[in-house]
């Protein structure tokens, strides 16, 4: 009897809540597994999916978004050993789970902290309220693969944005496995979309895309590439988050800056009446 040959898993893209192969049919090898190599067309498809999801996700209650982020933490806890088998340290998986819970708790509190009533002269209410920016392109950091990935995705979506994530080319397995967690966590399709492959191929397309409202360059280590992406982003006045320092500590308290940077503020005047 011949020895059984194990089936090699192909890690696909995550677009619109589904797992398509790259439209180009390309893949590359990582840890003896095939990983889809996203094309510019895949990047554009991901933006379309993210844009389609904005209305429903931004319109959901903050409480509901918090519930879903907590559900992600629950599902990630259940697949903890799978990430460890991929080479993610157990303490990093635990930190990633805790980070989902931390951001879930902010979902209905951030508007109270970041918004509020403004003092004005006259018989008026002047109220400022945060609103999501829209579609955010995110370049994921290379390391720590899972914790850093969660730390850039969670603050963007908890406030009502949708994201297109360009995963680290050298650390894609944690990203696509996280996509499998998201797909079973009640997260609406299109809220998070994950592309694997060369950053030089997909990220310039995202930076120049006129339907992307902000771009997070946290994971861009090449200063020349970062400068080029900022120029491309300027064409439609995208909000730009600069690359993180090489010594950034992802285990530290993240604070609320990453959430508030991806928000717009709407101010409303209303007469007080008698």
N, C-alpha and C positions, 0 to 999 in steps of 0.2 A: 504494500500500500504506500503510495507516494505521500511525502510530507506536505501538509497543507500550506499554501502560500497566503499570508495575511493580505487582506484588502488594504491598499494604501489609501488613506483619506485624502480627498481633495478639498482644501479650504477655499470656499467661494466668497464672493463679495456679499455685502449685506445692503440691499437697496430696496426701499419701499416695503420693508418687512419681509422680503423674500431673499433667497440665496442664489442669485444668478451667477453663471460663469462670466468671465469677461467677454464682451462682444467680440473681442479680437481672437478669442480662443487660446490666448497665451497663459502660461503659468511658469512658476519657478520653484525650485526645490529648497525647502527649509526643514531641517531636522527630519529628513526622509519623508516629508509630506509635500504634496503639490499645493501651491498657493497661487490663486488667480492673480494675474498681472493686469491691473486695471489700465484702461486706455482713457484718452481724453473724452471719448464718447461715453464711457462709463461715468466719468466725473459729471458730465452734463446731465445724464440720466438721474444721478443721485441728487443733483440740485432740483430737478423737476419734482422728484419724490419728496424732498424736504419742503419745497414751496407748497405742495399740495397738502402737506400735513400741518402747516402753520395755523390755519384758521381753527381747526379742531383742537389742537394742542394749546394754543394761546387762549382759546376760549374756554378751556376746561377750568374748573375751580382750582385754586391753589391747594386746597385740601386733597382733591383728587390726584393732582400731580404728585403731592407728597406720598399718598398711598401707593402710587405706582413705583416711585423710587424706592420705597420701603420694600415693595414686592421684589424689586430687582435684588436688593440685599438678601432677601430670603432665598431666592433662587440661586444666587451666587454661593451662599452658605452651603446649599445642598450639593453644589458641584465643586466644592473646595478641593477635593482630592484630584479632580481632573486637571485643575490648574497647577497643582503641585507636580503632577506627572509630566506636565509640559516644561517644568523647570522653574516655575515661579515659586520663590520661597514661601513657606507656609505663613510666616509672619506678615509678608506682603499681601497675601490673599486676605488675611484677617483685617489688615489695615484698609484694604480696598472695600471690604464689606462694611466696615465701620464708617467709611467715608460716604458711602451711599446713604446710610442711616443719618449721618450728620446733615447732609444736604436736604434729605427728605424733611427733616425738622425745620428747615428754614423756609419751606415753600409758602406757608401762610403767615410768616413773621416778617419777611423782608419788606413787604409793602408798608408795614408799620414803622420799620426802622428807616427806610429810604424815602418814604413819602410822608405826607402830613399837611397840616394847615399852615399857611403862611400869614404872618401879621401884615395887614394892609390898612391904609387910612381910608375910611369910608364904610358904608353899610353893605359890605360884600364879604362872601366867603371866597377865599383864594386857596384852592386845594391842588397839591401836586401828587401825582400817582405814577409809579413806575409801570412801564409797558415793555414787552419783549421787542428786541430789535428786528427779529425775523429769522432769516436763514444765516447760520454761522458756519463758516468753513474752519476746520480745526486741524492743525498739523500736530499729531501726537508725539510726545517725547519718546526717545528710545529707551530710557531707563529711569526708574524702575518700570518695567513694561506694563504691568497691570495697574498699580497704584497711580502712576502718572496719567495713564489713560483715563481712569475713572475721575481723576482730579481735574481734567479738562472737559470731560463730557458732562458730568453731573451739574456743575454750576451753570452751564449754558442751557440745559433743558429744564432745570427746576423752575426757572423764571419764565418759561413759555416759549423759548426759542427752539428751533429745530437745527440739527447739525449734519454736516457732511465731514467725516473724519478721514484724513489721510493717515493711515497707520504707519508706524515705523517699518521700513523695508526689511530690517534685520530682526525685528521682533513682531511678526504679524500674527503668530499663532494665538497669543493671548488676546489680541484684538478681535479676531474672528470667533474665538471661543466665547468671548464676552458677548458678541453679537448673538450667539446661540442662546445665551442667558436672557438677553433682552427680548428675543423673539418669543420667549415663553413667560414673559413677566407682565403681560397686560399693556405693554407700551404700544401705542398705535403705530402702525407701519409708516415709515417715512420720518419719524421724529429723530431717529438716529440712523445714519447711513455710513457704512464703513468700506473704504477702499483700501486695497493692498497693492503694493507694487512700488514703482519708482516715484519718488516725490517730484523729481524734475519733470515728470510727464503729466502728473495730475494736478499738482498744486498751482502752477502758473495758470492753468485753465480756471481753477476755482478763484484765484486772486483777481482775474480779469472778468469773471462772469458778472454780468449786469444784474442778475437776480440773486446775488449773494450780498447780504447787508453788512457782514462783518467777517473778519478773518483773524484767527488766533494763530500766531506764528511761534507759539511756545516751543515746538519741537524742531524748529529750523536752526541747525547748528552752523550752517554756512552763512557767514555775514554777507557775502556777495549775493547769494540767492535771496536772503531776507530783504536786502535793499531793492532788488528787482521786483520782488513780490509787493513791496510797499508802493512802488511806482505804479504797478498794474492796478493795485487796489484803489489808487487815487482817482481813477477814471470815473467811478461812480460814488466817490466819497465814502468808501467803506470805512467802518471803524476798525482800527488795527491794534491788536495786542502784540507787543514786541516779543522777541524770543526770550526765553528764560535764561538766567545766568547758568553757566555750566555747573556751578556748585549749589544750585537750588535744592533745598531740602524738602522733598515731597512728603515727608512724614510730619512736618511741622503743622501747626494750626493754620489752615488755609485762609481764614478770615473771609470777609464778604466782598473784597475788591473784585475778584474774578466774576462774581455774579453781577455786581452793580455796573461794571464796565460794559456789560452786554445788555444794558437796559436803556430805554429812552424814557424821558420824563414828560408826562402830559400835565399841563397846568390849566385849571378850569376856574373861571370867575362865575359867581352866582350871587344874586341879591339876597340879603338876609331876610327881607320882608319885615312886616310889623309884628 
